[in-house]
Amino acid sequence: MGTARWGVRTSLVGAFVAASCCALPTLLVAVGFGGAVASLVSAVPGVTFLSAHKLWVFAVVGALLLASWAAVTGRVPTSWVRARVCPTGAAPGNVRRLWRLTAVLYLLALGVAYLGAPVARWIWG
């Protein structure tokens, strides 16, 4: 179970990174907080780097999310991770809920980052 918790926590951090580099600035600008985005970019220059490389950010976070899913569902052979993994379906409820929250956050960030501008152009012409 330790591997499942570690994997889910790592994926959660990755999902927050993906959301902060791409989805959060887009949403802030959409609701009229462009000044907050400008302050964020000037205070944390790494956000610009992550936004410029969002394909890699989402690919790495997606791979982490898949790996944590495999650990949570018990589909990873123990010889690969050299640790205990959850037996199939035996992950604690809080670990499964945290994984679902991470997956939803990742999908929302992915949708905003790649579909936000085309959908806005389609709606407002």
C-alpha positions in Angstrom: 0.0 0.0 0.0 2.9 2.3 0.5 3.7 2.4 -3.2 0.1 3.2 -4.1 0.0 6.1 -1.7 3.3 7.4 -2.9 2.2 7.1 -6.5 -1.1 8.9 -6.0 0.6 11.7 -4.0 3.2 12.1 -6.8 0.4 12.2 -9.4 -1.5 14.7 -7.4 1.5 17.1 -7.2 2.0 16.6 -11.0 -1.7 17.4 -11.6 -1.4 20.6 -9.6 1.7 21.5 -11.6 -0.1 20.9 -14.8 -3.1 23.0 -13.6 -0.9 25.8 -12.4 1.1 26.1 -15.6 -1.7 26.0 -18.1 -5.3 25.8 -16.7 -5.0 28.3 -13.8 -3.7 31.2 -15.8 -6.3 30.6 -18.6 -9.1 30.5 -16.1 -7.9 33.6 -14.2 -7.7 35.6 -17.5 -11.2 34.3 -18.5 -12.8 35.7 -15.4 -11.0 39.0 -15.5 -8.0 38.5 -13.3 -5.3 39.2 -15.9 -3.3 41.3 -13.4 -3.1 38.3 -11.1 -1.7 36.2 -14.0 0.9 38.9 -14.7 1.9 39.0 -11.1 2.1 35.2 -11.0 4.4 35.1 -14.0 6.7 37.8 -12.7 6.9 36.3 -9.2 7.3 32.7 -10.4 9.2 32.6 -13.7 9.0 28.8 -13.9 5.3 29.1 -14.8 6.4 30.5 -18.2 8.8 27.6 -18.8 6.2 25.0 -17.9 3.6 26.7 -20.1 6.1 26.7 -23.0 6.6 23.0 -22.5 3.1 22.0 -21.6 3.1 18.9 -23.9 5.9 17.4 -21.9 4.3 18.4 -18.6 1.0 16.7 -19.5 2.8 13.6 -20.9 4.8 13.2 -17.7 1.9 13.8 -15.4 -0.2 11.4 -17.5 2.4 8.7 -17.2 2.6 9.3 -13.4 -1.2 9.0 -13.2 -1.2 5.8 -15.1 1.6 4.3 -12.9 -0.3 5.3 -9.8 -3.5 3.8 -11.1 -1.6 0.5 -11.7 -0.3 0.6 -8.2 -3.7 1.4 -6.7 -5.4 -1.4 -8.6 -2.7 -3.9 -7.9 -1.7 -4.4 -11.5 2.0 -3.8 -11.0 4.2 -6.8 -10.3 5.9 -6.4 -6.9 9.3 -7.2 -8.5 9.1 -4.0 -10.6 8.6 -1.7 -7.6 10.4 -3.6 -4.9 7.7 -2.7 -2.5 4.3 -3.7 -1.4 1.5 -2.8 -3.7 -2.2 -3.0 -3.1 -3.9 -6.3 -3.9 -6.5 -6.0 -6.7 -9.3 -3.7 -5.4 -7.8 -3.6 -1.8 -6.5 0.0 -1.8 -7.9 2.1 1.0 -10.9 4.3 0.2 -9.0 7.5 0.8 -6.3 6.5 -1.6 -8.9 5.7 -4.3 -10.7 9.0 -3.7 -7.4 10.9 -3.9 -6.6 9.2 -7.2 -10.0 10.1 -8.6 -9.6 13.7 -7.5 -6.2 13.8 -9.2 -7.6 12.3 -12.4 -10.4 14.9 -12.5 -7.9 17.7 -11.9 -5.7 16.4 -14.6 -8.5 16.1 -17.1 -9.8 19.6 -16.3 -6.3 21.1 -16.7 -5.9 19.1 -20.0 -9.2 20.3 -21.3 -8.6 24.0 -20.4 -5.1 23.9 -21.8 -5.9 22.4 -25.1 -9.6 23.1 -25.7 -10.0 26.4 -23.9 -9.0 28.7 -26.7 -10.7 26.8 -29.6 -14.0 26.6 -27.6 -13.8 30.3 -26.7 -13.3 31.2 -30.4 -16.2 29.0 -31.4 -18.5 30.5 -28.9 -17.6 34.2 -29.3 -16.7 34.0 -33.0 
